[in-house]
Amino acid sequence: MLPTYKLMIPGPVEVSPEVLAEMSAPIFPHYGPEWTRFYNETLAILQEVFQTQGTVFLMVGSGTVAIDACIGSAFLTGEKILVGLNGFFGDRLKAIAESYGLEVVPVVAEWGKPLSATDFEAAYQAHPDARGAAVVHLETSTTIVNPIEEIGPVVRKHGGIFVVDAVSSLGGISFHMDDWCIDLCAAASQKCLGAPPGLAPVAIGSRGWESIDRQPMKAHGWYGDLRVWRWFATEWGDWHPSPITMATNNIRALNVALHQLQKEGIAQRLDRYRKLAIRLRHGLIELGLEPFTPESLMNPVLTAAWVPEGIPSSRMVNFLADEYQIKISTGLGALKERLIRVGHMSPVVEEADIDHVLDALKAFHASK
């Protein structure tokens, strides 16, 4: 049997008992009128969370499968794409784009610094033939939130298609897909939305569909072709609205989590996350653990801090797991052993959980 931990990591998150209970509910088929009504209701709530009038699908898989589908569906081999690089998952966007034979133009910021809309404008001036751009909203490797609300209008001004990775931000950070000129967006169930891993919401606006429909045939596979998902949603939409056997219990769990978000209110939940972030940040400072980002770049759902000189972060992470049954994370990439990262993106995280992490870190300091 696997041990049980208090999950204070950047996902997957702990879910409420009501959400978890749906995972053990009797299996329901992924077709028929009852299922179709339930599925469409879930998509309608996701539209509200994305803040879009566009199409929403639920793909089975991690958030990466939705990112892969967005890029593979909207761009043709050989086209040029601007990709924001300021962390581990920006590098993954680049890798996905390159896997489809796209020519990547890097728009770079230092790890720990946000991307700049001005740099995207400069990249378009140098590469006016760029078909679009792709950016990670919340770069969990560094806790940086990129200003997609500023980058999107730049991409739109140049006629580009804007793809956003909102895997770690949707449901936890203010998000307005249509207002921010986002054409395709990928998310995931197991982070701020507060459901188990296994589902990847994807949203497509009208300009996204125009880009997808430019060429009848693409050598980019079948499962990730968003036109396949649209065909089933329209042609079989009254009884079998997806091209695959859906993970019905996962969708039941996500539906409960989304109703909980609606009941609390998106604005109220975002404010609660912000207060938890401030509590954790101030507690870390009192322990002598300097936050990785300045106050102006505070992330409401994920906090990183420098570990003491000469102490690898994995030692601190292992101490909390072994002695307190709390899971936090090291950094990623070059920052792996220099940072700890504490996630507070679960809807069930409370002030007591923040204090428990701080008490465990204080105990680690005393044990050195």
KOLZA-846263 format. One record per residue (C-alpha): residue in one letter; z, x, y. Coordinates in steps of 0.001 Angstrom, whole numbers. Layout:
R  aa       zz       xx       yy
R   A        Z        X        Y
...
END
This chain:
R  aa       zz       xx       yy
R   M        0        0        0
R   L     -780     1210     3501
R   P     2190     1583     5869
R   T     2703     -763     8804
R   Y     2623      660    12315
R   K     3029     -637    15826
R   L     -519     -182    17113
R   M     -607     1283    20599
R   I    -4063     2811    20247
R   P    -7433     2081    21913
R   G    -8274     -343    19123
R   P    -8067    -1966    16727
R   V    -5174    -3837    18280
R   E    -2377    -5962    16934
R   V    -3258    -9646    16917
R   S    -1107   -12735    17212
R   P      230   -14412    14048
R   E    -1984   -17426    14737
R   V    -5090   -15222    14862
R   L    -4088   -13304    11754
R   A    -3474   -16520     9818
R   E    -7135   -17490    10145
R   M    -8123   -14429     8113
R   S    -6408   -15924     5060
R   A    -7731   -19475     5581
R   P    -9962   -20968     2866
R   I   -13515   -19666     3001
R   F   -15918   -21901     4888
R   P   -19722   -21660     4552
R   H   -21753   -20161     7382
R   Y   -24073   -23150     7678
R   G   -23967   -26905     8033
R   P   -23142   -29190    10964
R   E   -19378   -28529    11006
R   W   -19853   -24771    11061
R   T   -22641   -24927    13637
R   R   -20468   -26900    16055
R   F   -17602   -24446    15608
R   Y   -19833   -21398    15978
R   N   -21497   -22748    19127
R   E   -18116   -23513    20660
R   T   -17074   -19906    20058
R   L   -20253   -18639    21714
R   A   -19676   -20922    24714
R   I   -16219   -19423    25297
R   L   -17704   -15933    25026
R   Q   -20254   -16885    27691
R   E   -17317   -17687    29941
R   V   -15658   -14336    29191
R   F   -18902   -12404    29773
R   Q   -19461   -14515    32906
R   T   -23088   -15098    32001
R   Q   -25600   -17903    31707
R   G   -27462   -15790    29178
R   T   -27657   -15971    25396
R   V   -24695   -14854    23285
R   F   -24741   -13908    19611
R   L   -22038   -12690    17249
R   M   -23247    -9793    15131
R   V   -21263    -8669    12105
R   G   -20200    -5053    12481
R   S   -18528    -2802    15009
R   G   -19390    -2785    18690
R   T   -21838       17    18009
R   V   -24127    -2349    16093
R   A   -24455    -4509    19225
R   I   -25163    -1467    21419
R   D   -27769     -336    18902
R   A   -29359    -3802    18962
R   C   -29474    -3914    22764
R   I   -31152     -531    23152
R   G   -33429     -887    20139
R   S   -34578    -4362    21136
R   A   -35138    -3808    24867
R   F   -36813     -395    24920
R   L   -39958      985    23302
R   T   -40295     4399    21713
R   G   -41324     6940    24343
R   E   -39845     5073    27306
R   K   -37472     6782    29705
R   I   -33849     5659    30086
R   L   -31075     6843    32398
R   V   -27802     7284    30487
R   G   -24415     7805    32102
R   L   -22566    10732    30542
R   N   -18899    11253    31362
R   G   -17219    10986    27977
R   F   -17504    10715    24219
R   F   -19020     7232    24154
R   G   -21545     8014    26855
R   D   -22712    10756    24509
R   R   -23020     8105    21804
R   L   -25242     5975    24055
R   K   -27443     9025    24453
R   A   -27572     9569    20683
R   I   -28515     5933    20040
R   A   -31246     6040    22677
R   E   -32642     9254    21244
R   S   -32616     7775    17739
R   Y   -35188     5236    18995
R   G   -37378     7976    20421
R   L   -36442     7290    24033
R   E   -36578    10030    26654
R   V   -33027    10289    27985
R   V   -32396    11285    31592
R   P   -28694    12228    31793
R   V   -26684    11047    34791
R   V   -23612    13217    34488
R   A   -20063    13189    35801
R   E   -17207    15430    34758
R   W   -15002    14078    31959
R   G   -12197    12307    33786
R   K   -14371    11319    36753
R   P   -16283     8039    37141
R   L   -20050     7858    37247
R   S   -21620     7352    40650
R   A   -24130     4721    41760
R   T   -25446     7339    44204
R   D   -26299     9623    41285
R   F   -28199     6781    39598
R   E   -30135     6226    42816
R   A   -30999     9939    42870
R   A   -32045     9801    39224
R   Y   -34390     6908    39966
R   Q   -35862     8798    42900
R   A   -36606    11688    40540
R   H   -37716     9440    37669
R   P   -39248     6252    39123
R   D   -40830     5495    35731
R   A   -37440     5045    34055
R   R   -37447     1727    32213
R   G   -33710     1176    32618
R   A   -30200     2538    32310
R   A   -27240     2426    29940
R   V   -23590     2922    30876
R   V   -20198     2631    29192
R   H   -17869      395    31198
R   L   -14555     1720    29871
R   E   -14908     5259    28544
R   T   -11955     5292    26148
R   S   -12154     9047    25559
R   T   -10921     9599    29120
R   T    -9660     6113    30161
R   I   -12185     6109    33023
R   V   -13614     2758    34133
R   N   -17149     3283    35404
R   P   -18309     1274    38468
R   I   -20936     -814    36711
R   E   -20703    -3392    39508
R   E   -22190     -714    41806
R   I   -24624      820    39324
R   G   -26143    -2501    38235
R   P   -27655    -3391    41644
R   V   -29213       96    41841
R   V   -30902     -400    38475
R   R   -32040    -3898    39479
R   K   -33448    -2631    42791
R   H   -35708     -262    40869
R   G   -36798    -2974    38432
R   G   -34859    -1473    35537
R   I   -33068    -3031    32591
R   F   -29307    -2450    32668
R   V   -27452    -2128    29349
R   V   -23655    -1984    29373
R   D   -21224    -1006    26633
R   A   -18257    -3326    27257
R   V   -16758    -2740    23815
R   S   -13354    -1708    25153
R   S   -13281    -3661    28401
R   L   -14376    -7255    27784
R   G   -11351    -9520    28033
R   G    -9117    -6871    29570
R   I   -10901    -5720    32728
R   S   -12647    -7849    35341
R   F   -16199    -8481    34160
R   H   -19089   -10411    35736
R   M   -22259    -9818    33770
R   D   -24695   -11870    35844
R   D   -23256   -10979    39244
R   W   -23329    -7277    38357
R   C   -27019    -7299    37363
R   I   -26320    -6573    33687
R   D   -29240    -7535    31439
R   L   -27833    -6748    27992
R   C   -24195    -6256    27085
R   A   -22354    -5308    23897
R   A   -18693    -5892    23071
R   A   -16328    -5946    20079
R   S   -13694    -8264    18662
R   Q   -10923    -5765    17930
R   K    -9939    -4608    21393
R   C    -9115    -6660    24486
R   L   -10352    -9893    22897
R   G    -7403    -9671    20491
R   A    -9057   -10340    17133
R   P    -9516    -8294    13934
R   P   -12356    -5771    13707
R   G   -15704    -6870    12292
R   L   -17550    -8771    15035
R   A   -19781    -7538    17840
R   P   -20532   -10053    20596
R   V   -23811    -9372    22372
R   A   -25089   -11084    25525
R   I   -28686   -11102    26782
R   G   -29849   -12307    30195
R   S   -33317   -13558    31125
R   R   -34528   -10129    32248
R   G   -33236    -8669    29030
R   W   -35356   -11140    27052
R   E   -38401   -10306    29162
R   S   -38007    -6658    28232
R   I   -37430    -7503    24568
R   D   -40541    -9728    24420
R   R   -42968    -7246    25966
R   Q   -44416    -6115    22627
R   P   -44737    -8235    19482
R   M   -44027    -5444    17008
R   K   -41457    -2651    17153
R   A   -40670     -191    14384
R   H   -36969     -654    15084
R   G   -35756    -2553    12046
R   W   -34869    -6193    11412
R   Y   -31099    -6725    11562
R   G   -30770    -5258    15041
R   D   -33838    -7013    16435
R   L   -32385    -9596    18798
R   R   -35551   -11700    18485
R   V   -34591   -12342    14862
R   W   -31228   -13677    15994
R   R   -32907   -15859    18610
R   W   -35354   -17251    16038
R   F   -32561   -18451    13774
R   A   -30549   -19782    16718
R   T   -33509   -21917    17801
R   E   -35469   -22743    14629
R   W   -32470   -23183    12315
R   G   -29926   -23810    15048
R   D   -28916   -27258    13815
R   W   -27621   -25978    10471
R   H   -27896   -22157    10023
R   P   -27687   -20517    13457
R   S   -27602   -16866    12325
R   P   -29931   -14749    10175
R   I   -27166   -13515     7864
R   T   -24088   -14636     5982
R   M   -21557   -14676     8801
R   A   -18002   -13379     8498
R   T   -16659   -16900     8885
R   N   -12955   -16046     8753
R   N   -13412   -13356    11368
R   I   -15083   -15902    13636
R   R   -12262   -18372    13018
R   A    -9790   -15667    14048
R   L   -11828   -14768    17131
R   N   -12035   -18455    18102
R   V    -8241   -18707    18091
R   A    -7952   -15513    20138
R   L   -10448   -16826    22671
R   H    -8584   -20127    22996
R   Q    -5400   -18135    23619
R   L    -7226   -16230    26370
R   Q    -8402   -19501    27913
R   K    -4886   -20957    27775
R   E    -3326   -17937    29453
R   G    -6188   -17658    31925
R   I    -8396   -14612    32302
R   A    -7007   -13714    35741
R   Q    -3427   -14071    34526
R   R    -4066   -11882    31490
R   L    -5713    -9175    33563
R   D    -2729    -9178    35901
R   R     -343    -8894    32939
R   Y    -2273    -5902    31599
R   R    -2112    -4257    35027
R   K     1680    -4642    35173
R   L     2037    -3126    31698
R   A     -127     -189    32762
R   I     2038      437    35826
R   R     5215      287    33719
R   L     3826     2806    31233
R   R     2423     5076    33916
R   H     5703     5244    35815
R   G     7620     5852    32597
R   L     5347     8729    31634
R   I     5834    10332    35043
R   E     9620    10066    34654
R   L     9294    11931    31333
R   G     7276    14677    32976
R   L     4014    13614    31334
R   E     1359    13644    34027
R   P    -1217    10827    33762
R   F    -4743    12075    33230
R   T    -6135    10020    36102
R   P    -4854     9534    39652
R   E    -3308     6226    40668
R   S    -6594     5099    42223
R   L    -8304     5278    38815
R   M    -5538     3548    36862
R   N    -6830     1768    33803
R   P    -5133    -1572    33027
R   V    -5609    -1417    29234
R   L    -5485     2277    28294
R   T    -3483     5215    29626
R   A    -3908     8938    28962
R   A    -1455    11708    29800
R   W    -1424    15480    29530
R   V      799    16877    26771
R   P     3201    19728    27599
R   E     1719    23216    27652
R   G     1596    24794    24216
R   I     2115    21530    22309
R   P     -930    20028    20535
R   S    -1170    16291    21090
R   S    -1495    15710    17342
R   R     2092    16917    16946
R   M     3306    14261    19366
R   V     1131    11594    17748
R   N     2435    12468    14275
R   F     6048    12414    15473
R   L     5718     8889    16813
R   A     4030     7733    13612
R   D     6530     9387    11247
R   E     9762     8762    13134
R   Y     9056     5522    14997
R   Q     6124     3940    13132
R   I     4165     3816    16387
R   K      492     4733    16425
R   I     -864     6330    19585
R   S    -3972     8524    19806
R   T    -4914    12067    20664
R   G    -7754    12769    23044
R   L   -11371    13088    21956
R   G   -13832    15955    22091
R   A   -12660    18928    24124
R   L    -9545    16980    25151
R   K    -8462    16215    21587
R   E    -5300    18324    21541
R   R    -4604    18152    25273
R   L    -4108    14413    25806
R   I    -2278    11476    24326
R   R    -3814     8054    24781
R   V    -1724     4885    24670
R   G    -3491     1561    24342
R   H    -1994    -1592    25842
R   M    -5060    -3802    25406
R   S    -3591    -6124    22776
R   P    -2774    -9627    24010
R   V      577    -9433    22171
R   V     1787    -6197    23809
R   E     4890    -6795    25906
R   E     7127    -4755    28206
R   A     9447    -4035    25263
R   D     6561    -2349    23435
R   I     5877     -106    26422
R   D     9566      815    26561
R   H     9602     1531    22814
R   V     6745     4020    23234
R   L     8526     5677    26148
R   D    11775     5927    24164
R   A     9876     7559    21283
R   L     8236    10048    23633
R   K    11633    10839    25135
R   A    12956    11505    21615
R   F    10045    13833    20957
R   H    10853    15757    24123
R   A    14479    16095    22994
R   S    13417    17344    19538
R   K    11265    20202    20794
END
